[in-house]
Amino acid sequence: MRRINLDHAATTAVAPEVLTEMAAAWALPGNPSSSHGSGREARALLEKARSTVAGLLHVEPGEVFFTSGGTESDNWALRGMAEGGSRPIAVSAIEHHAVLHTADWLEAQGVPVRRLPVTREGVVDLDALEQALTPDTALVSVMTANNETGVLQPVEQIGALCRERGIPFHTDAVQAVGAVPACELCAHADLVSLSGHKFYGPKGIGALIVRKHVKLHRLLHGGAQERGLRAGTENLAGAVGFAAALALAEAKRPGEAVRLAGLRDRLETQLFNQIPGLMRNGAEPRLPGHSSLRFPVRDGRALLMRLDMAGIDVSSGSACASGSADPSHVLLAMGLSREEALASVRLSLGRDTSEADVDEAAALIVRTVRAMQAG
């Protein structure tokens, strides 16, 4: 059976060009922290990758810290700013669980947490944010683009509000690479989380961008790597792959964003024309390849299973929560009922998605929904 991948938001395959770059790093025998010749060669390659990332993001190389991925970056941003203190933090209700669960943990340690509501359209309520900000706020965390609905958040305005009050602002930009210009990802925030496998890089590598004026607590003890803040032998091949993937994503972004938006609109048009009662979750602006749709069926989980059996890879939301029977916390925060949230499906397109894929997927989805309604 031919499978159609409409779940690129969960992960992406490593691009061939990225694999080629990584192969050279894997072949090196040296540890980047060693002082001998082989170590210096590995260190040079690591710092070249760091400089490439910094140049694309318009930050300084010393502000780029390589991590194991978006989850670690989010954890480090929140814990590094708030752990051990009593100053409150503010997080939006639609953040990835890497942020929300870290906030829960910090709250259990005595850190006050203010959870910011969103509108029915899935946008953070700026009035509620402004009211939540106090002079002692330690951090505000609001994602750049929601990983389920694709809705872009007003990070420029949020960054301005925080800057006026001297409050550090963290944004999880994991889902935004390749859609938002790289130079804008760090333009409005003091800390920014990124993850390689979301933009055709390797899994197990990410970055936390920490602007030089931010004082961040150490994440791991045991060594002097990453300027003494994250101990452990550096993932050299991962860092090289991350840099190569980020450069490729930015090079492809202008044309690919337009292409994906056209394919997404083509898919949505076919579905809306043939499925009465279909609804979209979230408003514009949104990521070009994302579509969160609410189907007129009683059991959304059964719809996911039937689509899987039909050869279509889709999801109900974040892959990190795919094993849960609970409805999406993002959709519930937007005001949807439990039943509406469970009837929602995320469709996300990528570089390998074609018009033929979209047309075939649309036909299969329509057929599946009609069969469920008839049965």
N, C-alpha and C positions, 0 to 999 in steps of 0.2 A: 504494500500500500504506500502510495506517495503521501508524504506528510507535508503540511503547509505550516510553517512557523509564524504564528501571530503572537508570539510571546517574547519579543526582543527586549522588553523592559526588564525581564528577569535576568537575562544574561545574553551575551553575544559570543560568537565564535571568534577565536583569535585570527586576525587578518594575516594572510601569507607574508606580507611585507614585514609585519611585526615579528613573526616567527623567524624570519631570516636574520633580523637584528639580534634576536635573543640567542640564536645559535652561536654567534660569535662570543657572547658573554658566557654561555655555558661552557665553552671550550677553554676558558681561562682557568689556570690552576690556582691563582692567588686569592687570598682573603683581602678585601679592601682595607682592612685595619692593620695588615702586616706591613712592616717597614722595608722589606726586601723588594727586589725588582719586580717579581710577579705580583706582589701586593700593591706596589705603586701603579702597575699597569691596570689592575682591577679598580683601584681608587680613581684613576683618571677616567675610566669608563663610567663609573658611578657618578662622578661629578659632572661629566659631560651630559649625562641623562638629566641630572638635577638642573643644570643650566638651560637645557632645552625646554624643560617644563616651565622654569621660571620665565624664560623669554616669551613663551606662548601666553602665559598668564599675566604678563607685565608685572611681575614681582621680582624680588631679589633671590638669588640662589639660596642664600642663608635662611629664607623664609619657607623653603620647601622641605618638609619632613616626610620621608617615605614610611608607609605603614603597611599593614597586611590587608587593608581594604577599607571600604566605607564604614563598616561597623566599628572597627577600631578607631578610625578617625573621629567618628561621632562621639564615641565613648571618651576619647582623650580630650576632645574639645570641652565637653561638659564637666568631666571630672577634673580636668586640669585647671579649670577656672573656678570650680565651686567646692570640690571635695575638701572636707575638714573645716569649712567655714559655716557661717550662719546667714550670709547674705542671700537673698532670693534670686532665683533664675526664672525666666519666662520662656515657655515653649509652646508652639502652636499645637492644636489638637489633632492635626493631620500629619504630624511628622512620622518618619519611618520609626519602626519599633526600636532601632538602635539608639535613637534619641529619647523616645518615650520611656523605654524600660530603664535607661540610664537615669532619667529624671526621677522615675519611681524609686530607684535604688538610692539616689541622693536624698530624696525626701525621707526615706527610712533612716538615713543617717543624720537627719535633723536640718537639712537644707530646705527652706520654703520653696515650693514650686507653684508658679502661676501658669495655668493652662489657658491659652488664648483661643477663643471661639473663632469659627469661620462662618461665612455667609452660605446661603443655599447654593451659591455658585462655586463654592469651594475655595474662596479667597479669604485670607486672614483679615479679621475685622480690625482695621487700623485704629478706630476709636477705642476699642477695648484694649488694644496694645498700648496706646498712649496713656490710658488710665492706669494700666498695670505697672508702668515704669515709675520707679522711685529712685531717689539719689543713691540708694544702697544696692540697686540691682546689680548682680554680678555678671549676668550674661543673658542675652536674648538669642534664641535659636529658632529660625524659620527657614524651611527649605526653599531652594530656588524654584524647583518645579516638582509638583507632586508626582510620585512614582505610580499612582493608580489612575488618577484622572488626567494627568498631564498638565493641569492648570498651573500657569506661571504665577508666582507670588510677587507682590510689589516690593521686591528687595531693595530697590533704590530708595523708596520712601521710608522703608523700615530702617535702612542704614542711616538715612539722614536724621530720623528721629533719635536713634541711638547715639549718633555722633554729637548731636546738639546737647545731649545729656551726659556725655562721657561714658556711655555704657558699651562694653564690647558686644559685637554682633557676630554670631556664627550662622553660617548657612550650609546646609547639606546640598551640594550642587551635583551629587552623584548622577542624577538622571538628566542633567541639562547639557552635558558635554556633547558637542556635535549639533546642537540646536541653538544654543546661545553662544554668541561669539566668545572665544576663549578670553579675550582681553576684558570682557565684562564680568566674568565669573567671580573675580576677586575685587572688583571695582568698588563695591559697596559694603564689604564685610571685613572683619578683623581676623576671622578664622573660617576656612573653607574646606569642606570634606569632598574627596574625589575617590573613585574606585575604577580600576583599569578594566575590569571585565564588562562594564556597561558600555564601553566604546571600542570594542574589538581588540582589547588588550588581554593580557593573562589574568586569570583569577589569582587571588592571594597577594595582590599588590594594590596599594592605594596611596593617597597622600593627604596630609593635613597641612594646609597653608596657614602659617602663623605670622602675621605682620610683626615687624620687629619691635613695635611699641608694646606688644602684648606680653605679659608675664605669665607663662604657663608652667604648671607643675610637671615634674618628670613623670613619664608614663611607666617605664620599666627600669629596674635597677640591675646592675651587673656589668656594665661596660660603658664606654665613652662614645658609642656610636650615635649618630644623628645629633651632633653637638651636645652630647651628654644627656639628652632628654629621653632617648629610646634605645635602651641597651639591646644587644643581640646582633649577630652577624647579618650584614645587609643582604637583602635579596637582590643581588646584582642583575641577574637575568630579568627578574621581574621589573626592576627599575628601568632597565633599558627598554623592555617591552612597553612599559607604561608611557615612557617618553615618545617612543615611536608611534604608538597608537594615538596619543594625544595630538601629535603633529599631523598624522593622517586624518584624524577626525576634523581638525580645523581646516585642512586643505580641501576636504570634500564637503564641508558644511554648507557653503552657499548653494551649490547645486542640489545636494542631497536633501536639504531641508525643504526645498521647493518640490522636489520629486515626491518625497514622503507625504507632504501635505496634500498633494494631488491624489496620491493613491488612497490616503485615508478618506478624503472626501468622496472618492469614487466608491469605496466600500460602504461608507455611511449612506450615500445616496441610494444605492441598490437595496440596502437593508431597510431604510425608512420607507422606500416606495413599496415594499412587499410585505412588511410586518406592521400592521396597524397596532398602535399602542406602544410602539418602541419609543424609549426616551433616552436622552443623553445626560450623563452626569458631568457637571462642571461647565464652566463658561470659557469663552475666549478671553485673553490669549492662552493658548495651550501648546504643548510640544507637537511638532508636525506629524509624528508617527503614532501618537496616542489616541485611543478612543475608548471611553468607558460608557457602556450602553446598558440600559435597564430593559430586560426583555419581558414581554407579557406571558410569563410562565409561572407556575406555582412553585417549582423546585429548581432553583438556579444551579444547585450542585448536580442534579441529574442532567441539566443542560450541558454542564462542563464535561461530564462523563460521556455523554452521547457525542459531543463534538470531538472528544479525544478518540473515541471509537471510529469516528468518521475520518480521522486523519488530520485534525486541526489542533494545533497547540495554542491554547488560550489559557487565561487564568482569571481568578476572581480578584486578584490583587497581588500584593507583595509575595514573592517566593518564600520569604522568611516566615510567612504565616500560612503557607499553603496547607499545612497539616491540620489546621484548626477548623472546627466546624462553626466557629463564630463568624458573624458577618463582619465586613470591613469596618474598622474603626474610623477610617476616613469618611466613608459614606454616611455612617451614623452621625459623625460630627457635622456633616452637611445638612442634617435634618431628615434623612431618609429613614423610613421604618425598617425594622429588622427584615421583613419580607421583601421590601424593595431592594435593600442592600444585597440580600442573598440571591436575588434575581439578576444581579449585575455582573457583567463580564468585561474584562479589560482585553482589548485587542491592541497590539503594538507591533508596528512594522519596522523593517530594517533594510540594510543594504541589499540583501538577497531577495527581497519581496518584489514580485513583478506584477504587471497588470493581470496576467493569467492567474497568478496566485490569488489576487483580490477577487477576481470574477468567480473562480472556482469556490473559494471560501464563502463568498456571499451566497452562492447557490446552495451549498451544503448547509449553511447556517439557516437559511430560509426553510429548507426542507426539514431540518431537524426541529425547528420551532413549530412548524405546522403539524408535524407528527406528534409532538408532545401535546399540543392543543387539542388534537383530534382524539388522542388516547386518554 
